[in-house]
């Protein structure tokens, strides 16, 4: 059955609310959330009625759209999902969804091959594979990298909306090094993905606070804040991460030329998948090849280089050679067999 855009916005909003089990949702809360979402996406500020949201939830509970959402009421006033892992986004696609996806895929395929739309190629492949597996009821033929157990993904849309609307947010955050969580006001500028983990670049509202890169999987709560949003006036967000591997960076940090040797057997892997877009082949012989990249030195760079083990040797700069060598020495120490293991018994 046809579903208009406002209804889809409401369904998705209700779904996102009921997935957030850190808060209890009354009918009035859901009505307010739906009204805010429609105003944000459609620019319509006419409000949403109680009857409309109640009808939406009945529609979501039914099989008319294929959702069969397990919406329940607790304490006679709070709405939630009985299955904490449920989401309408996990529901199988119906025939109408398949038709829409096929049309979208056909439209996007027209842009494949154009340099300005190279980022669409993976998207089109994912769509086509999803359509194929649904139509034929067979397993997908493309297995994209994913991590279904990754924490923090629920904050992506919340933070994205705040950045687009230029609204400050209140974040409760606990880094791996911190003994307890801290709560602070934050203006976000850019969401960044690295190795299937998500981060947000922005600035705390504390006095003289530096630029922060927060891992979404360490965020405990995100709420709107009444503070004025603090605009980014100094960073070129389109190029900010161009000179680094990963996300660890400070404004004003200068890049340097990193030179490394790779043995002959593994050089093709580095040639076909460069460590960085600045990578250059400097020389080579029968033992291996020497490359250079121009990046800032950070934790992710060290981890990338150390991942090659004995297949790589860092040649410069000198400080990086020293740091990598120190890490390798620590690694060797970890493999020294203690006396308690000399008899072949490994302690639990």
C-alpha positions as CSV (number, residue, x, y, z in Angstrom):
1,X,0.0,0.0,0.0
2,X,1.3,3.5,-0.7
3,X,2.8,5.4,2.2
4,X,3.4,9.1,2.1
5,X,6.7,10.8,3.1
6,X,5.3,12.2,6.3
7,X,4.2,8.8,7.5
8,X,7.6,7.3,6.7
9,X,9.3,10.0,8.7
10,X,6.9,9.3,11.6
11,X,7.5,5.5,11.4
12,X,11.3,6.0,11.4
13,X,11.1,8.5,14.3
14,X,9.0,6.2,16.4
15,X,11.3,3.4,15.7
16,X,14.4,5.4,16.7
17,X,12.7,6.5,19.9
18,X,11.6,3.0,20.9
19,X,15.1,1.6,20.2
20,X,16.5,4.2,22.7
21,X,15.9,2.3,25.9
22,X,17.8,4.8,28.0
23,X,14.6,6.8,28.1
24,X,11.0,6.0,28.8
25,X,8.6,7.2,26.0
26,X,5.1,8.4,26.6
27,X,2.6,9.0,23.8
28,X,3.2,12.8,24.2
29,X,6.9,12.2,23.9
30,X,6.5,10.3,20.6
31,X,4.1,13.0,19.3
32,X,6.6,15.7,20.0
33,X,9.5,13.7,18.4
34,X,7.4,13.1,15.3
35,X,6.5,16.8,15.0
36,X,10.1,17.8,15.4
37,X,11.2,15.3,12.7
38,X,8.6,16.4,10.2
39,X,9.5,20.1,10.8
40,X,13.2,19.3,10.3
41,X,12.8,17.3,7.1
42,X,9.7,18.9,5.6
43,X,9.6,22.4,7.1
44,X,6.0,21.7,8.2
45,X,5.1,23.0,11.6
46,X,1.4,22.0,11.8
47,X,1.9,19.5,14.6
48,X,1.0,15.8,14.8
49,X,-2.2,14.6,16.5
50,X,-2.5,11.8,19.1
51,X,-4.8,9.8,16.8
52,X,-2.1,10.0,14.0
53,X,0.7,8.6,16.2
54,X,-1.6,5.9,17.7
55,X,-2.6,4.9,14.1
56,X,1.1,4.9,13.1
57,X,1.9,2.4,15.9
58,X,-1.0,0.2,15.0
59,X,0.2,0.2,11.4
60,X,3.7,-0.7,12.6
61,X,2.3,-3.5,14.7
62,X,0.4,-4.9,11.8
63,X,1.8,-6.9,8.8
64,X,0.5,-4.3,6.2
65,X,3.9,-2.9,5.8
66,X,5.8,-6.1,6.8
67,X,7.0,-4.6,10.1
68,X,5.0,-6.5,12.8
69,X,6.7,-4.3,15.3
70,X,6.6,-5.7,18.9
71,X,5.4,-2.4,20.4
72,X,4.2,-2.8,24.0
73,X,3.0,-0.5,26.8
74,X,4.6,-0.7,30.2
75,X,3.3,0.8,33.5
76,X,0.2,1.7,31.4
77,X,1.9,4.7,29.8
78,X,5.4,4.0,28.4
79,X,5.9,2.6,24.9
80,X,8.8,0.4,24.0
81,X,9.8,-2.7,22.0
82,X,9.5,-6.1,23.8
83,X,12.5,-7.2,21.7
84,X,15.4,-4.8,22.5
85,X,17.1,-5.8,19.2
86,X,14.1,-5.0,17.0
87,X,14.0,-2.2,14.4
88,X,11.8,-1.7,11.4
89,X,15.1,-1.2,9.5
90,X,15.7,-4.9,10.0
91,X,12.4,-6.0,8.5
92,X,12.5,-7.9,5.2
93,X,11.7,-5.9,2.1
94,X,8.2,-6.1,0.6
95,X,7.4,-5.9,-3.1
96,X,6.9,-2.1,-3.0
97,X,10.3,-1.7,-1.3
98,X,11.8,-3.9,-3.9
99,X,10.4,-1.8,-6.7
100,X,11.6,1.5,-5.2
101,X,15.1,0.0,-4.6
102,X,15.2,-1.2,-8.2
103,X,14.3,2.2,-9.5
104,X,16.9,3.9,-7.2
105,X,19.6,1.4,-8.3
106,X,18.8,2.0,-11.9
107,X,19.1,5.8,-11.4
108,X,22.4,5.5,-9.5
109,X,23.9,3.2,-12.1
110,X,23.6,6.0,-14.6
111,X,26.3,7.8,-12.7
112,X,28.8,4.9,-12.4
113,X,31.9,5.6,-14.3
114,X,31.8,9.4,-13.8
115,X,34.7,10.6,-11.8
116,X,32.6,12.9,-9.7
117,X,30.4,10.0,-8.5
118,X,33.0,7.3,-7.8
119,X,31.8,7.1,-4.2
120,X,28.4,5.8,-5.6
121,X,29.9,2.6,-7.0
122,X,30.0,0.7,-3.7
123,X,26.5,2.0,-2.8
124,X,25.1,0.7,-6.1
125,X,26.8,-2.7,-5.6
126,X,25.2,-3.0,-2.2
127,X,21.8,-2.1,-3.5
128,X,22.0,-4.5,-6.4
129,X,23.2,-7.3,-4.1
130,X,20.4,-6.6,-1.6
131,X,17.8,-6.7,-4.5
132,X,19.3,-9.9,-5.9
133,X,19.2,-11.7,-2.5
134,X,15.7,-10.6,-1.8
135,X,14.3,-11.5,-5.2
136,X,16.0,-14.9,-5.4
137,X,15.8,-15.7,-1.7
138,X,19.4,-16.7,-1.9
139,X,22.5,-15.6,0.1
140,X,24.2,-12.3,-0.9
141,X,27.1,-12.7,-3.3
142,X,28.9,-9.7,-1.9
143,X,30.1,-9.6,1.7
144,X,31.0,-6.1,2.7
145,X,33.0,-5.3,5.8
146,X,30.8,-4.8,8.8
147,X,30.7,-5.2,12.5
148,X,27.2,-6.0,13.8
149,X,28.3,-5.7,17.4
150,X,29.8,-2.2,17.1
151,X,28.6,0.2,19.8
152,X,27.6,3.8,19.2
153,X,26.0,3.5,15.8
154,X,22.7,4.8,17.3
155,X,24.4,8.2,17.8
156,X,25.2,8.8,14.1
157,X,21.9,10.1,13.0
158,X,21.4,12.1,16.3
159,X,24.7,13.9,15.9
160,X,24.3,14.3,12.1
161,X,21.0,16.1,12.7
162,X,22.6,18.4,15.3
163,X,25.5,19.3,12.9
164,X,23.2,20.1,10.1
165,X,20.8,22.1,12.3
166,X,23.8,23.8,14.0
167,X,22.6,22.8,17.4
168,X,24.7,22.2,20.5
169,X,24.4,18.9,22.2
170,X,25.2,17.6,25.7
171,X,27.3,14.4,25.7
172,X,28.2,12.0,28.4
173,X,31.5,10.4,27.5
174,X,34.0,8.0,29.0
175,X,37.2,7.3,27.2
176,X,39.0,4.0,27.7
177,X,41.5,5.8,30.0
178,X,39.0,7.6,32.1
179,X,37.9,6.1,35.5
180,X,34.4,7.7,35.2
181,X,32.3,9.4,32.6
182,X,32.1,13.2,32.2
183,X,29.3,15.3,30.7
184,X,29.9,18.4,28.7
185,X,28.3,20.7,26.0
186,X,29.6,20.1,22.5
187,X,29.4,21.5,19.0
188,X,29.9,18.9,16.4
189,X,31.5,19.7,13.0
190,X,32.2,16.4,11.2
191,X,31.4,12.7,11.4
192,X,34.3,10.5,10.4
193,X,34.6,6.8,9.8
194,X,37.9,4.9,10.1
195,X,38.1,1.1,9.9
196,X,34.4,0.6,10.5
197,X,34.4,2.8,13.7
198,X,32.8,6.2,13.9
199,X,34.1,9.4,15.4
200,X,32.8,13.0,15.7
201,X,35.1,16.0,15.4
202,X,34.0,19.1,17.3
203,X,34.6,21.4,20.2
204,X,33.7,21.3,23.8
205,X,32.1,24.5,25.2
206,X,34.5,24.5,28.2
207,X,36.8,27.6,28.3
208,X,39.9,27.3,26.1
209,X,38.9,23.7,25.3
210,X,40.8,22.1,22.4
211,X,39.3,20.5,19.3
212,X,38.1,17.0,20.2
213,X,37.7,13.8,18.3
214,X,35.2,11.6,20.1
215,X,34.7,7.9,19.5
216,X,31.0,7.2,19.2
217,X,31.3,3.8,20.9
218,X,32.4,5.7,24.1
219,X,29.4,8.0,24.2
220,X,26.8,7.1,26.8
221,X,24.1,9.7,26.2
222,X,23.4,12.6,23.7
223,X,20.8,15.3,24.4
224,X,20.0,18.7,23.0
225,X,21.5,21.6,24.8
226,X,20.4,25.2,25.1
227,X,23.8,26.7,24.6
228,X,24.5,28.5,21.3
229,X,26.2,26.4,18.7
230,X,29.8,27.4,18.2
231,X,30.6,27.7,14.5
232,X,33.7,26.3,13.0
233,X,35.6,29.3,11.7
234,X,39.2,27.9,11.4
235,X,39.1,24.4,9.9
236,X,38.7,23.3,6.3
237,X,36.6,20.2,7.1
238,X,36.9,18.9,3.5
239,X,40.7,18.6,3.8
240,X,41.3,18.3,7.5
241,X,42.1,14.6,7.5
242,X,43.9,14.6,4.2
243,X,47.4,14.5,5.7
244,X,46.8,11.7,8.2
245,X,46.1,8.0,8.6
246,X,43.2,7.6,11.0
247,X,41.6,10.3,13.1
248,X,44.2,11.3,15.7
249,X,45.2,14.8,14.9
250,X,45.7,18.3,16.4
251,X,45.2,21.6,14.5
252,X,48.6,22.9,13.4
253,X,50.3,19.6,13.5
254,X,52.7,19.4,10.6
255,X,53.1,16.4,8.2
256,X,56.5,14.8,7.4
257,X,57.8,12.4,4.8
258,X,57.6,8.8,6.1
259,X,59.9,6.4,4.2
260,X,59.6,2.6,4.4
261,X,60.9,-0.5,2.8
262,X,58.6,-3.5,1.9
263,X,59.9,-6.9,0.9
264,X,59.4,-8.1,-2.6
265,X,56.6,-10.6,-1.7
266,X,54.5,-8.0,-0.1
267,X,55.3,-4.9,-2.2
268,X,52.4,-5.6,-4.6
269,X,49.9,-5.4,-1.8
270,X,51.1,-1.9,-0.9
271,X,51.2,-0.9,-4.6
272,X,47.6,-2.0,-5.2
273,X,46.3,-0.7,-1.9
274,X,48.4,2.4,-0.9
275,X,48.8,3.2,2.7
276,X,47.9,6.9,1.9
277,X,46.9,8.9,-1.2
278,X,50.4,10.6,-1.1
279,X,52.2,7.3,-1.5
280,X,55.1,7.3,-4.0
281,X,57.4,4.5,-5.1
282,X,61.0,5.7,-4.7
283,X,63.1,2.8,-5.7
284,X,63.4,-1.0,-5.7
285,X,65.6,-4.0,-6.2
286,X,65.4,-7.8,-5.9
287,X,64.9,-7.7,-2.1
288,X,62.0,-5.2,-2.0
289,X,60.8,-1.6,-2.7
290,X,61.0,1.7,-1.0
291,X,58.0,3.9,-0.7
292,X,57.2,7.3,0.9
293,X,54.0,8.9,2.2
294,X,53.5,12.4,3.5
295,X,51.5,12.3,6.7
296,X,51.4,13.5,10.3
297,X,52.8,11.1,12.9
298,X,50.1,9.6,15.1
299,X,49.0,6.3,16.8
300,X,47.2,5.0,13.7
301,X,50.3,5.5,11.5
302,X,52.4,3.4,14.0
303,X,49.8,0.7,14.2
304,X,49.6,0.5,10.4
305,X,53.3,0.2,10.0
306,X,53.7,-2.3,12.8
307,X,51.0,-4.5,11.3
308,X,53.4,-5.5,8.5
309,X,55.8,-7.0,11.1
310,X,59.1,-8.3,9.6
311,X,57.9,-7.6,6.1
312,X,58.5,-3.8,6.5
313,X,61.3,-1.6,7.8
314,X,60.8,2.1,8.5
315,X,63.6,4.2,7.2
316,X,62.6,7.7,8.3
317,X,62.1,10.1,9.9
318,X,64.5,9.1,12.7
319,X,62.0,9.7,15.5
320,X,59.5,7.3,13.9
321,X,62.2,4.7,13.4
322,X,63.0,5.0,17.1
323,X,59.3,4.7,18.2
324,X,58.7,1.6,15.9
325,X,61.8,-0.1,17.1
326,X,60.8,0.5,20.8
327,X,57.4,-1.1,20.1
328,X,59.0,-4.1,18.4
329,X,61.3,-4.5,21.4
330,X,58.3,-4.5,23.7
331,X,56.7,-7.1,21.5
332,X,59.7,-9.4,21.8
333,X,59.6,-9.0,25.6
334,X,56.0,-10.2,25.5
335,X,57.1,-13.4,23.8
336,X,59.8,-14.3,26.3
337,X,58.7,-17.5,28.1
338,X,58.5,-17.1,31.9
339,X,59.9,-19.8,34.2
340,X,56.4,-20.9,35.1
341,X,55.8,-21.9,31.5
342,X,59.1,-23.7,31.0
343,X,57.5,-27.0,31.9
344,X,54.9,-26.5,29.1
345,X,52.1,-25.4,31.4
346,X,50.5,-22.2,30.4
347,X,48.9,-20.3,33.2
348,X,45.2,-19.5,32.9
